[in-house]
Structures are given as structure tokens and as C-alpha cells.
Amino acid sequence: MGKQKVCRICISVISCIVCIAYIVYIFRSCNQAPPTIKEGEFPFRFVYEMDGERYEIEDIVVCQYRGISGIYSNVRAWSTTLKSGEENIRILADENVYSILSPNRLNSRISIYLHYGRSTYYMGDNMNAGSITDEKPSLRYSEVYHSPPNKIHHKTTPLTEKQLEEHFGIKILEFEFSEPIRNTFKAE
């Protein structure tokens, strides 16, 4: 068999696999049923120490089902808010500091914030959840930097307790978040 024929067969097989995977994804997305439990409140408490001072944050994550949405596929839509009305919980922000991800790079801006979790995590919607790491509560490190020619980059990553203490002097004293519920999804 010639190289061209083998190449064509490989491309055909890969194309078929991609098409089948896409059809399965669309089929699963189109048939999503609404949740049995449509809203919930999830209290949390976060206590940390920085520069010798103790800080306490207590709030409630409010999750609400918003219906089915989507242009190319139908997915369950949720809203995630804090009962206090706050949108972001920033722990630290600074400008013109070196990156902890790439120590030779100077960032124009960094911040550390509390990511309090997403509704898909709390409401047991594993089918619509992204990566579990993205859904669960965590402390996130975000950096903005520039590279030629005039490109702005933005990176965000979770940090460990060791990294927080080592690089920023932040010591976590309490990190208590409500557990997610077990939800079921049934057609009405």
C-alpha cells in the first residue's frame, strides 16, 4: 500500500471518530433535563493571616437554575452569586512584580482572589461542569503581562497553601465550604 493511501485511511478513521464523538456530545446536550432541586444556599467561612493581621470572610453562595440555554447545544444554565452582593473577593493585588509561574517575567499586575465555586459544583450538575478544579472553591493567582508586539496575556491558576505562604506571606487558618448536594435531573 502506498503512503498516500495509508494517509487517507488514517484521516478517514480520525474524521469518523471525531464526527461520532461530536454527535454523541450533541445528543447528550440536547436531551438535558432540568434539575429536581433548582436552587440552594451554601455558607462558607475563610480565615487567613497576612502581615500579622487576621482576616475573616463569611458569606453564602447562592445558586439558581436559569433554564436551558445554548446556541449549538442545549445545556443547563445556572447563576452563582454571593448573598452579600459582592462579586469578587480579592485577597491581594499588586503591580509591576515578578511572576511566581515564570520568575524571569515582570507582570504588570497580579492578584490573589477567593474563587468561591460555581453552581454546577454545588448543585451536583456534573454533566455541565468544567474541570473539577475550576468548579470547586479555591484561592486563585492571576497575572497580567505584556509581550511584543503589544500582546496582553492573562493567566490564572489555583495556589497551594505552601505557595501562598512562601510567596505572599498568606497563612490559611480556616477554609470551610459547604459540600455539594446530590441532585437528579428528570424530564418534566
TAHU-V88421 format. One record per backbone hydrogen bond with DSSP energy under -1.0 kcal/mol. NH is the residue of the N-H (numbers start at 1). CO is the residue of the C=O. If there is no record, write none. Layout:
BEGIN
nh=NH co=CO
nh=NH co=CO
END
This chain:
BEGIN
nh=6 co=2
nh=7 co=3
nh=8 co=4
nh=9 co=5
nh=10 co=6
nh=11 co=7
nh=12 co=8
nh=13 co=9
nh=14 co=10
nh=15 co=11
nh=16 co=12
nh=17 co=13
nh=18 co=14
nh=19 co=15
nh=20 co=16
nh=21 co=17
nh=22 co=18
nh=23 co=19
nh=24 co=20
nh=25 co=21
nh=26 co=22
nh=27 co=23
nh=28 co=24
nh=29 co=25
nh=30 co=26
nh=31 co=27
nh=32 co=29
nh=36 co=184
nh=40 co=63
nh=42 co=61
nh=44 co=59
nh=45 co=176
nh=46 co=57
nh=47 co=174
nh=48 co=55
nh=49 co=171
nh=50 co=53
nh=53 co=50
nh=55 co=48
nh=57 co=46
nh=59 co=44
nh=61 co=42
nh=62 co=81
nh=63 co=40
nh=64 co=79
nh=65 co=38
nh=66 co=77
nh=69 co=75
nh=75 co=69
nh=77 co=67
nh=79 co=64
nh=81 co=62
nh=83 co=60
nh=85 co=82
nh=91 co=112
nh=92 co=112
nh=94 co=110
nh=99 co=105
nh=105 co=102
nh=107 co=97
nh=108 co=144
nh=109 co=144
nh=110 co=94
nh=111 co=142
nh=112 co=92
nh=113 co=140
nh=114 co=89
nh=115 co=138
nh=118 co=135
nh=122 co=118
nh=123 co=119
nh=124 co=121
nh=125 co=120
nh=126 co=124
nh=135 co=131
nh=136 co=132
nh=138 co=115
nh=140 co=113
nh=141 co=157
nh=142 co=111
nh=143 co=155
nh=144 co=109
nh=145 co=153
nh=147 co=151
nh=151 co=147
nh=153 co=145
nh=155 co=143
nh=157 co=141
nh=159 co=139
nh=164 co=160
nh=165 co=161
nh=166 co=162
nh=167 co=163
nh=168 co=164
nh=169 co=165
nh=170 co=164
nh=171 co=49
nh=173 co=47
nh=174 co=47
nh=176 co=45
nh=178 co=43
nh=181 co=122
nh=186 co=34
END
